Amino acid sequence: MKFLLLACSLFLAAIAASVSAQERLVAADGYHWQSLSHGTKLGYAMGLVDASRILRYFSQEIKEEQKLSARSRIYLEGLKEQLNKWNFDNVSFGQVVEGLDRQYKDYRLLKEQIGDVLAIVRLELSGATAEEIENQKRRLLTSPQDPNRTRQ
């Protein structure tokens, strides 16, 4: 049990460190996305979807009845919340790329981080109405910006 939580934590830390290092060099926003080749975009989508599926698998292995400390339970709930946000089951890599390409045609989103725009893509791919998608965009565009985010 502890090994599973440790493995998930290490995996997330590695991803966070990688993204953090990348963001210091290049802002992972719409301008950056548009500059990538199609092959690089597919690679990004493959990594995202695969990581989402692996983390989902590990989080489901932790049974609710298992004894967890309060801190571990809070961490697990946060992880599950994030995994629901990043649930790309039954979605192809191409759909993720096409969704990001489509959303970044909206000039208002070009300065928004790829991860934030992915939430809109997920909504779109899940069959949300145009109004729901526009409401999500509006929430993203009007939310306070994190001062630690890199902007171009």
N, C-alpha and C positions, 0 to 999 in steps of 0.2 A: 504494500500500500504506500509506504513512505517512498519506496523506490519509484513508483509510478508518479507521484507528485513531484519528486525530485527531477525525474526525466522530463516531465512537462515544463517545469520551471526552467530547467537548463535550455530546453528547446526554445521557449519563449524569450529567454534572455539573449540567446544567440541571434534570434531574429531581430530583436529590439536593438542590439548592438550593431548589427549589420545595417539596419535601416537608419539608425542614428548617424553612423559614419557616412553613409551615402548622402543623407540630408545635409550634412555639413559641406559636402562637395557640390551637390546639385539639388536644387529644390525638386522634390517629387510631386510636381503639380502638372497642370495641363500643358504648360509650355514645354516642360520636359517630356511628357508623354507624346506630344506631337512630334518631337525630334527623334523619337526612337524608330528603328526599322520594324517592319512587321514581324520578323523573326524574334527580335528582342521583346516585343510586346507579347508574343505568344509564350516566350520563356517566362516572362513576368506572371502571366495568367496561369501557366502550369505550376509554378512555384506556389502561388497564392492558393489555388484550388487544392493542390496536394497537401499543403500544410494545414489547410482548413479540415480536410478529411482525416488526416493523421491525428490532429488535436481532438477532433470530435470522437474518434475511436477511443483515445486514451481517456477522455472525460467520461465516456459511457462505461468504461471498465470500473470506474469508482462507483460502487454501489452506495445508495443513500443510507443503508443500514450499517455501513461500516463506521467504526468509531473514528471520528476526525476531531481534531482540536478545533476550537472556535476560529482560529486564524486560518487553518486549512479549509474549513467549510466556507468561510468568506471568500478565500482565494478561488475555490472551486466554483462558487456561484458566479463570481466575476468572469471566470474563464468561460463558463457556459453561456453567459450573456453575450460575451464577445463572439463566441462560436455561432450563436444564433444570428448575429449581425453579419457574419462572414459565411453563412451557409450557402455554398454554391453547389450543393448536391444536384444531380440531374441537369447540370449546366456544362456546356462544352467550353473549351478554352477559347475557341473562336467567338463564342457568344460574349464572353467577358471582354475580349479585345474590341469587338464591334460595339458593345455597349459603351465602353469608355470612349472610343472614337466618336460615337454619336453624341454623348453628353458633352464632350469637350468642343464640339462645334458651337455650343452656347458660350459666347465670349464671357459671360458673367462667371463661368466656372473655371476659367483658365488659371486663376491664381489659387484655386482650391486643391488641396492635397488629394492624391490618387485614392488613398484609403477612404476619404470622405465621399468622394464621387462614386466609389464602388457601392456605397450604401444605396445610392440612387439607381445604379445599374441593377442591383439585386432586386429592388422594388419593381423596376421595369420588367425584369425577367420573370418575376413571380406573378405577373399579370395585373399589377396595380393600374388604376385608372390614371388618365392624364392629369386629373386634378390632384390625386394623391402624390404623383411624382413632382408636380409643380410645387405643392406644399412642402415637400421634403427639400427641394431646391431652395425655397424661400427661407426655411429654417436654417439651412446651411449658410446661406448668404448673409443672414442677419444675426447669426450667432457670434459672440465675442471671439476674436482671434486669439489663439495661444501665442504669447510673445516669444516662445522658444521655437516656433515653427519658422523654417527658412522660406523666405519669399524672394521672388525675382523682381 
